[in-house]
Amino acid sequence: MAHAYLFIGPEGCGKLAMALEIARILNCTEASAIKSLQGCDCKSCDGIRRWQHPNLYPVFPLPRLDKLDKNKVPVAQSVLQDIIARKTEDIYTPLILADTGRILLDQIRDLRSKLSLTMDRPGVRVIIMHPAERLRDEPANAFLKLLEEPPDKCCLILTAESTRDLLPTIVSRCQAIKFAPLTREEIKEEIDNRWHKPAEIAETVACLSGGSFSQAISILQGDALDQLSESLEFLRAAVMGNAEKIAEIVDSWSNRVERMKTKEKMSYTFFWIKDAMIWKAFGEESASEHLSVSNQDNVIEKMAVRYSDKQLSSIWQALEETRRAIDDNCIIPLALTTLALKINRTLK
């Protein structure tokens, strides 16, 4: 085993589940390797599955709190315990982060302090950082020192959707492993196994999930069809310059408390642009099997015919920039309104 891994792939494709499974196997007390790999129920494995093992160090983003706040530690611990409880129940549960959620310098300092102590039990200490994109600036530099001089019997596993927001020095010190999105068939099968949903619902959710089972769960918990329709209204309003409609949708999408919900609502806009690009690339006969949005061939065909590859690509880039801005603690209504203006200039 390498001392540090970077699992790269879409959210909900199995990166975190794999990280936890590695931690379980490295600390399993079962003498038989075959039994350990097939699913052991020893005390150590059970503790890892519940995120309660002493050799497991989960690092999740926490809200940034005022240094003078005396309740800082209890609040942070409460957030962490809530995340762990959700992930214990279902590791694919979407991670709902506060708008200022970051991996903090205090967390890295605490981690380094704990790892400096002598191990009191056999096994390997496994640090799981998820998602590593939330590690920035000073905390990232502090974590880099841990990567450069790792303790004995220690494995660090970072998960990220891409390397774009990570320090190159951190990326270079990890063994990168890429995870592919889940297939539609895999997602449909799991939906049937868990919830026994009708085939047409499972098909729609699998298409919209983009290879992410976390996204599939989010879609099943919400009203995906309404949000898909609203995202199309946003595109139309932006193209037509309908300020009143844009303001109405921006207001409904803006959520300062939970930015992930804003990102989720906005993410449905990607489906329309992506499907139009697929239609242009594959043509009418072959495109249908690759589309995310079902029963909307007329709308997608009109977009594909009316707009060029360059226009659609520019809108995709603008959507991605807005999504990143939401992650970076921007003013959400301003970012969404700016997005509408960019769409208007590009597609009008």
Helices and strands as residue ranges (DSSP letters): E 4-8, H 15-27, H 33-39, H 43-49, E 56-59, H 72-89, H 105-115, E 125-129, G 132-134, H 137-148, E 154-160, H 168-172, E 175-178, H 184-195, H 199-208, H 213-221, H 224-240, H 243-253, H 259-287, G 288-290, H 297-306, H 309-327, H 332-347
